[in-house]
Amino acid sequence: MTHSLAPTIHVAREQSHLAWDNSIAPIARVASGAAVAFDMLDAAGGQITADSTVVAIETLDFARVDQVNGPIFVEGAEPGDTLQIELLEFQPAAWGWTALIPGFGLLADEFPQPALNIWSLVDGWAEFAPGIRVPLAPFCGEVGLAPAEAGPHSTIPPYRHGGNMDTRHLTAGATLYLPVEVPGALYSMGDGHAAQGDGEVCGTAIETPMRATVRLTVRKDLRVEAPEFQTAGPLAARTNVGSFYAADGIAPDLMEAARKAIRAMIAYLQRTRGLSREQAYMLCSVAVDLKISEIVDAPNWIVTAYLPLSLFER
Amino acid sequence: MTHSLAPTIHVAREQSHLAWDNSIAPIARVASGAAVAFDMLDAAGGQITADSTVVAIETLDFARVDQVNGPIFVEGAEPGDTLQIELLEFQPAAWGWTALIPGFGLLADEFPQPALNIWSLVDGWAEFAPGIRVPLAPFCGEVGLAPAEAGPHSTIPPYRHGGNMDTRHLTAGATLYLPVEVPGALYSMGDGHAAQGDGEVCGTAIETPMRATVRLTVRKDLRVEAPEFQTAGPLAARTNVGSFYAADGIAPDLMEAARKAIRAMIAYLQRTRGLSREQAYMLCSVAVDLKISEIVDAPNWIVTAYLPLSLFER
């Protein structure tokens, strides 16, 4: 089997669908080991552009959000197999957006108003405000296969067969393993993110149109129950370069602990960097990482929010 | 104010207590800015030694667990202030232990039998099995202040005023901020850990007697509601040196997601490294990190367990 990088298939922007559904006909068939190139709209399906204002969030049609491109039928893939997805390359557009969408996000009840930030993505960086910039680490939030269960499944949540995993460490060079549930696996992807923190707390990353190339290989020798992956190398190589400021959320419930941690980090960004509460929440979503510090010291668990202080170095 | 590293106070092993309680008399008073050196037993209060067998876990007296050394009265500290704790130095013993304690830990229901691993800590490394070694990154699980509320509070959980935070990134060079609730702050610490993963999933780290030095400074200009801290530098510098293997737990509940992720990581360690299920669970506790990958794509959240593959490089 030859493994050249050159993709054998190019998937176009309009070749997308809005549900995980095993009845959606594949747009192409490839041999196991083939590379496939995708050209994808942003997660809003083109409803937001580099010139948009907050009106675009106020009028956003949620029924058209989180489309995925595909599906690709991989020859030889059968239920019980694993699809190995080598994430070869991600190329974001020259712009991106982050929004507060009413009703969506970890602190949705505290942020009822829509907000939108349009980013310029230049030379691998996204400037948020003077003196604050985020290094790009592009990936796709949506990577998944069709489920065995008949009928449409929303593209908003993730599932054991993938979907909206929004996992920031699935960058170029990583290899993802997903359980195959239907013949041909029926692979799709979408939701380009130029950068994101662990958690994606406001519900949006730096959303961007994306070009991506992946290699799809059927693994008969491996069985996984849910997504597993190997990272390209050290984690968060571009942000893990100096000290972090960290805020704890301590509670008997992990969700409440996470909310407390992000609230404390927002307060820190307000008091030390002069950001508005809305700006701070958006910056948390694209650059702050949520870790579970301890999950065993009953009755109180700790979720900690970590902010790389290197964002503020010029 | 002079800030020499030389500690002005030495706290001895026997100067410990078993509750957070503002009625416990301070063992010493120091000026703001003073350095204090602690010599501490392990979290079992000396019930486990380098020669112990699993019998020590079977007969463990839980009423003597998680003692903390202190308290230190810091002059000038008043309720509403912040105590700044510079973590200057941690020096573990030449041995440590990790245990499965029945009824304790993230998967307690699946691990009813006690187990004990005794580690030799040599030249900054702890060997788990031939070909598997963990780099030391020592810190104290317990760092806290006395609460305003009268009466004894267990040292097992963490609180807004600190306590059993079990936060692996509070290593030497980090600075911790805790809210002062009583005059003098009443600072104590304990629970030496030679290494731990984010989460401490089996409930024990590499537990070890520890010597530590901290500098305690009253901050009238800063107010925190719960623990906040700045790390010494990049996170997990000794383990974030190569690729990680990662397993997702996907569920509508973060606790269930964490349990799934650790179960999948245990299975990975069994199938690829030949560890027993009990060994794999202990290795997860000392070296695997739990991150919240996404917490917004309702109804399913993702907790991901990250294993540094550098543990297996010799």
Interface residues (C-beta under 8 A of the other chain):
Chain A: F104 G105 L106 I156 P157 P158 Y159 R160 N164 M165 D166 T167 R168 H169 D198 G199 E200 V201 C202 G203 V224 E225 A226 P227 E228 F229 Q230 T231 A232 G233 P234 L235 N240 V241 G242 S243 F244 Y245 A246 A247 D248 G249 I250 L254 M255 A258 K260 A264 Y268 D289 L290 K291 I292 S293 E294 I295 V296 D297 A298 P299 N300 I302 V303 T304 Y306 L309
Chain B: F104 G105 L106 I156 P157 P158 Y159 R160 N164 M165 D166 T167 R168 H169 D198 G199 E200 V201 C202 G203 V224 E225 A226 P227 E228 F229 Q230 T231 A232 G233 P234 L235 N240 V241 G242 S243 F244 Y245 A246 A247 D248 G249 I250 L254 M255 A258 K260 A264 Y268 D289 L290 K291 I292 S293 E294 I295 V296 D297 A298 P299 N300 I302 V303 T304 Y306 L309
